[in-house]
Amino acid sequence: MMVESISSPENILPQKFVDTVSTILPRLFFAATMIEIAAVQQLSERKLLRKWLNENELSQCESFKLTRRRNEWLAGRVCAKLSTAAIGGSSGRLLSPKEIGIANRADGRPYCILAEGKTHPEFLDVSITHSSKFAAALAADSLCGIDIQQCREALVRVQDRYCSCSEERLLREKFSSSSQVSSLNLLWTAKEAVRKTLSYDDLPGFLQLKLCKIQHHGEGYSIFLFSYQNREIAAICTHFKEYGIAVCFLEGKNNARTSRG
């Protein structure tokens, strides 16, 4: 979805991923965007940046010394603004990027600030992620989290930091035809998505999230069910090229109030 008349980077998130999430969670109101980080290089001119960023964001963007870090940050902001705008603005009019501010709490968790007089759902949460070539963001009317992670052998070397022995057995059972790094990649992204969702109040350790069940949903999609503090939390995940993607929502947990400018 385009934001007013401003040219936007292409959203390359597979529509099948959005459709699958909508099928599993039909009552959920959400939007997600994924772009190539290289796509934001076209916004390098200050006059173009001003169409996307407010003054505080512009100052932060220009403070980065490394081009790679700057582009990662900017790509994440663009994704977050596109996802937030897709939720819908006042009187059905899409909000412009500058009317949507994305800031961070002291702990790094992002949140949305709308320009004065602009309306959105009473509750709105936003989550941002990036890995190597891609950045993505998720906006929803409940607490949410998104993670994208490139499939790398390093996930095998450090698996004891995030994967228990029982979880490893479950992965082997449910992904018997997949490589070890491929299944570990999904576990990592699923746990990261859950951690981001829960970080509104608490940030659990990787091993505190206990994978108790995996349900396959259609071709290439899985629901990872975790146990944490006597409750069950689900993450929906899949592979995209050599990356894992996962999202998590806490339906009914509408604690992420949208700030007003």
Secondary structure as GFF3:
##gff-version 3
##sequence-region A 1 261
A	DSSP	alpha_helix	15	24	.	.	.	ID=ss1
A	DSSP	beta_strand	30	36	.	.	.	ID=ss2
A	DSSP	three_ten_helix	37	43	.	.	.	ID=ss3
A	DSSP	alpha_helix	46	52	.	.	.	ID=ss4
A	DSSP	alpha_helix	55	63	.	.	.	ID=ss5
A	DSSP	alpha_helix	67	87	.	.	.	ID=ss6
A	DSSP	three_ten_helix	90	92	.	.	.	ID=ss7
A	DSSP	three_ten_helix	97	99	.	.	.	ID=ss8
A	DSSP	beta_strand	100	104	.	.	.	ID=ss9
A	DSSP	beta_strand	110	114	.	.	.	ID=ss10
A	DSSP	beta_strand	125	131	.	.	.	ID=ss11
A	DSSP	beta_strand	134	140	.	.	.	ID=ss12
A	DSSP	beta_strand	143	150	.	.	.	ID=ss13
A	DSSP	alpha_helix	154	157	.	.	.	ID=ss14
A	DSSP	three_ten_helix	159	161	.	.	.	ID=ss15
A	DSSP	alpha_helix	165	174	.	.	.	ID=ss16
A	DSSP	alpha_helix	180	198	.	.	.	ID=ss17
A	DSSP	three_ten_helix	206	208	.	.	.	ID=ss18
A	DSSP	beta_strand	210	216	.	.	.	ID=ss19
A	DSSP	beta_strand	221	228	.	.	.	ID=ss20
A	DSSP	beta_strand	231	240	.	.	.	ID=ss21
A	DSSP	beta_strand	243	250	.	.	.	ID=ss22
A	DSSP	beta_strand	259	260	.	.	.	ID=ss23
###
